[in-house]
Amino acid sequence: MAAVSARHEHAKALFAPLGPTYDRYARLLSLGQDPRWRSFLVSRVNAGPGETVLDVATGTGTVAIELVRRKGCRVVGLDQSPEMLAVARRRVPPDVELVEGDAEHLPFDDVSFAGLTFTYLLRYVDDPEATMRELARVVRPGAIVAMLEFGVPRFAARAAWEVYVRAALPALGRVISPGWAEVGRFLGPSIRRFWARYPLERLLGFWGEAGIAEVRYRRLSLGGGLVVWGKRQ
C-alpha cells in the first residue's frame, strides 16, 4: 500500500468533522453557487438507466444523489474520508454504493464504468497528471469524464474574488465554527496556488494525455467555478 502523504492527511483532517454541516455551509460560503455548479456537472454525463457511474470524492453523496435522480443510473461513490461517507450513507438511495478509497489508486478494474465525475479533487492529490490517468483507466471508451473545481475569476471579477477569499470567507468561517474557520483560511490560498502551478491549458493537457478527447470547459459564476468534461477514447 502506498504511503499516505501529508497532503492527503491534511485534507482528511480538514474535512473530517464537517460532514453533518458540509452541504449547508458549502452552499452558504459559495454564495449559493455550489449546488448550481454540481447540477451543471451532472448534466454533462451521458450515462443512463442500467449503467454505472463512478463519483470520486463523493463526500456526502450530493453528486451521486443527483446522478441517480437525473440520469437514472447506478452510482459508486468513492471517498477517502470515512466521516464523510458516514453522512452519505444516511442520505443516498439504494442505487448508490459507497466505497472508502483513494483516487490515486482506484480499487476497480479497467473500463468498469459508463461515466465518471469528480469534485474538488485535484488540489488534494500529489500528482494531478497521474491521477487523471488513473481516473481515465476505469472508464470505458465513449464515456464522459467530468470535473468540478473552484476557479480564479479573470478581469474585473478577480478583485472582488480576492476580497472575498482573503477577508469575507475567513470571517464567515469563524462565525460558523472552528472547523469552518480553518476551511475559510485554507481555501483561497489553496485555490490560488493550484492554478498558479497548473494553469488551465496545462491541466487540459493532462486530460488529453490520459486518453480523454473532445475536452471542453465552462467557467461558472464569473469564473468562481469551473467544470471540465471530455470523452474517453
C-alpha positions in Angstrom: 0.0 0.0 0.0 1.3 3.5 -0.9 2.3 5.7 2.0 -0.2 8.4 2.9 1.2 11.8 2.1 1.0 14.9 4.2 -1.3 16.4 1.6 -3.8 13.5 2.0 -3.6 13.7 5.8 -4.3 17.4 5.8 -7.3 17.0 3.5 -8.8 14.2 5.6 -8.2 16.1 8.9 -9.6 19.4 7.5 -13.0 17.9 6.3 -13.5 15.0 8.7 -15.5 17.0 11.3 -17.6 18.9 8.7 -19.7 16.1 7.2 -23.0 16.9 9.1 -22.9 20.5 8.1 -21.0 20.3 4.8 -23.8 20.8 2.3 -25.4 23.6 4.2 -22.3 25.7 4.6 -20.8 24.8 1.2 -23.9 26.4 -0.2 -23.6 29.4 2.1 -19.9 30.0 1.6 -20.2 29.7 -2.2 -22.9 32.4 -2.1 -25.5 29.8 -3.2 -23.5 28.7 -6.2 -22.2 25.2 -5.2 -25.5 23.4 -5.9 -25.7 25.1 -9.3 -22.2 24.0 -10.2 -22.9 20.4 -9.2 -26.1 20.4 -11.2 -24.2 21.5 -14.3 -21.5 18.9 -13.7 -24.2 16.1 -13.7 -25.7 17.5 -16.9 -22.5 16.7 -18.8 -22.7 12.9 -18.0 -24.0 10.7 -20.9 -24.8 7.5 -18.9 -28.4 6.3 -18.3 -30.5 3.6 -16.8 -28.8 0.2 -16.4 -25.3 1.8 -16.4 -23.0 2.6 -13.6 -21.1 5.9 -13.0 -18.2 6.4 -10.6 -18.4 9.6 -8.4 -14.9 10.2 -7.0 -14.5 12.4 -3.9 -18.2 11.9 -3.4 -18.2 13.4 0.1 -21.7 13.5 1.5 -23.1 12.0 -1.7 -24.6 15.1 -3.2 -23.5 14.5 -6.8 -24.2 10.8 -6.5 -27.8 11.5 -5.5 -28.2 14.0 -8.4 -26.8 11.4 -10.9 -29.4 8.8 -9.8 -32.2 11.3 -9.8 -31.5 12.9 -13.2 -29.8 10.1 -15.2 -31.5 7.0 -13.7 -28.1 5.3 -13.5 -26.4 3.4 -10.7 -23.6 5.1 -8.9 -20.5 4.0 -7.0 -19.4 6.9 -4.7 -15.7 6.8 -3.6 -14.1 9.0 -0.9 -11.1 8.8 1.3 -13.0 10.2 4.4 -14.9 7.6 6.5 -16.6 10.5 8.3 -17.9 12.0 5.1 -19.1 8.6 3.9 -20.9 8.0 7.2 -23.0 11.1 6.4 -23.5 9.9 2.8 -24.8 6.5 4.0 -27.7 8.2 5.7 -28.7 10.1 2.6 -28.1 8.1 -0.6 -30.7 5.9 -2.3 -30.2 2.1 -2.8 -28.8 2.8 -6.3 -25.6 4.2 -4.7 -22.8 2.0 -3.4 -20.3 3.8 -1.2 -16.6 2.8 -1.1 -13.8 4.2 1.0 -10.7 4.6 -1.2 -8.0 6.7 -2.8 -8.5 8.5 -6.1 -4.8 7.9 -6.9 -5.2 4.1 -6.6 -8.7 3.2 -7.5 -9.9 -0.3 -6.4 -11.6 -1.0 -9.7 -10.8 -2.9 -12.9 -10.1 -1.2 -16.2 -13.1 0.1 -18.2 -15.5 -0.6 -15.4 -17.7 2.5 -15.6 -20.0 4.2 -18.0 -19.0 7.7 -16.8 -17.1 9.4 -14.0 -17.4 12.6 -12.1 -15.1 14.2 -9.5 -15.5 17.3 -7.4 -12.8 19.5 -5.7 -10.3 16.6 -6.1 -7.1 17.6 -7.9 -6.0 20.2 -5.4 -5.7 17.5 -2.8 -3.7 14.8 -4.8 0.1 14.6 -5.0 0.2 14.2 -8.8 -2.8 15.5 -10.8 -1.4 14.2 -14.1 -1.1 10.6 -12.7 -4.5 10.9 -11.1 -6.1 11.8 -14.4 -4.6 8.7 -16.0 -5.9 6.6 -13.1 -9.4 8.1 -13.4 -9.5 7.5 -17.2 -8.3 3.9 -16.7 -11.6 2.8 -15.1 -13.9 4.4 -17.7 -15.0 2.7 -20.9 -14.4 4.3 -24.3 -17.1 6.8 -25.2 -18.0 7.6 -21.6 -17.8 11.1 -20.2 -15.4 12.2 -17.5 -16.4 15.4 -15.8 -14.8 17.6 -13.1 -15.9 20.4 -10.9 -13.3 22.7 -9.3 -13.1 26.1 -7.8 -11.7 28.7 -10.3 -10.0 32.0 -10.1 -12.1 34.7 -11.9 -10.4 36.8 -14.5 -10.5 40.5 -15.4 -12.6 42.8 -13.1 -14.1 39.9 -11.2 -10.7 38.9 -9.8 -10.5 41.8 -7.5 -13.9 41.0 -5.9 -12.9 37.3 -5.6 -9.7 38.3 -3.8 -11.6 40.5 -1.3 -14.0 37.6 -0.7 -11.4 34.8 -0.1 -9.0 37.0 1.8 -11.4 38.7 4.2 -15.1 37.6 3.9 -14.6 33.9 3.6 -12.4 33.5 6.7 -14.7 35.8 8.7 -17.8 33.8 7.8 -16.0 30.6 8.7 -15.2 32.0 12.1 -18.8 32.8 12.7 -19.8 29.2 11.9 -17.3 27.0 13.8 -13.6 26.5 14.4 -13.6 23.8 11.7 -15.2 26.1 9.1 -12.8 28.9 10.2 -9.9 26.6 9.2 -11.6 25.9 5.8 -12.2 29.7 5.3 -8.5 30.4 5.9 -7.3 27.5 3.7 -9.5 27.7 0.6 -8.3 31.0 -1.0 -4.5 30.2 -0.8 -5.2 26.6 -1.9 -7.1 27.6 -5.0 -4.7 30.3 -5.9 -1.6 28.0 -5.5 -3.2 25.2 -7.6 -4.0 27.4 -10.6 -0.6 29.1 -10.4 1.1 25.7 -10.6 -1.4 24.1 -13.0 -2.8 26.8 -15.4 -5.9 25.7 -17.3 -4.0 24.8 -20.5 -1.6 22.6 -18.6 -4.4 20.9 -16.8 -6.3 20.3 -20.0 -3.2 18.7 -21.4 -3.3 16.1 -18.6 -6.8 15.2 -19.8 -5.6 14.6 -23.4 -2.5 12.7 -22.2 -4.8 10.4 -20.2 -6.8 9.5 -23.3 -9.7 11.9 -22.9 -10.7 13.6 -26.1 -13.2 16.4 -27.1 -12.3 18.2 -23.8 -14.4 21.2 -23.1 -14.8 23.5 -20.1 -17.2 26.2 -18.8 -16.5 28.9 -16.3 -19.4 29.4 -14.0 -20.4 32.3 -11.7 -17.9 34.7 -13.3 -15.2 32.1 -13.1 -15.6 31.1 -9.4 -16.5 27.6 -10.5 -15.1 25.6 -13.4 -16.5 22.4 -15.0 -14.3 20.4 -17.4 -15.5 17.4 -19.3 -14.4 15.1 -22.1 -15.0 11.7 -23.8 -12.8 8.7 -23.0 -11.2 7.4 -26.2 
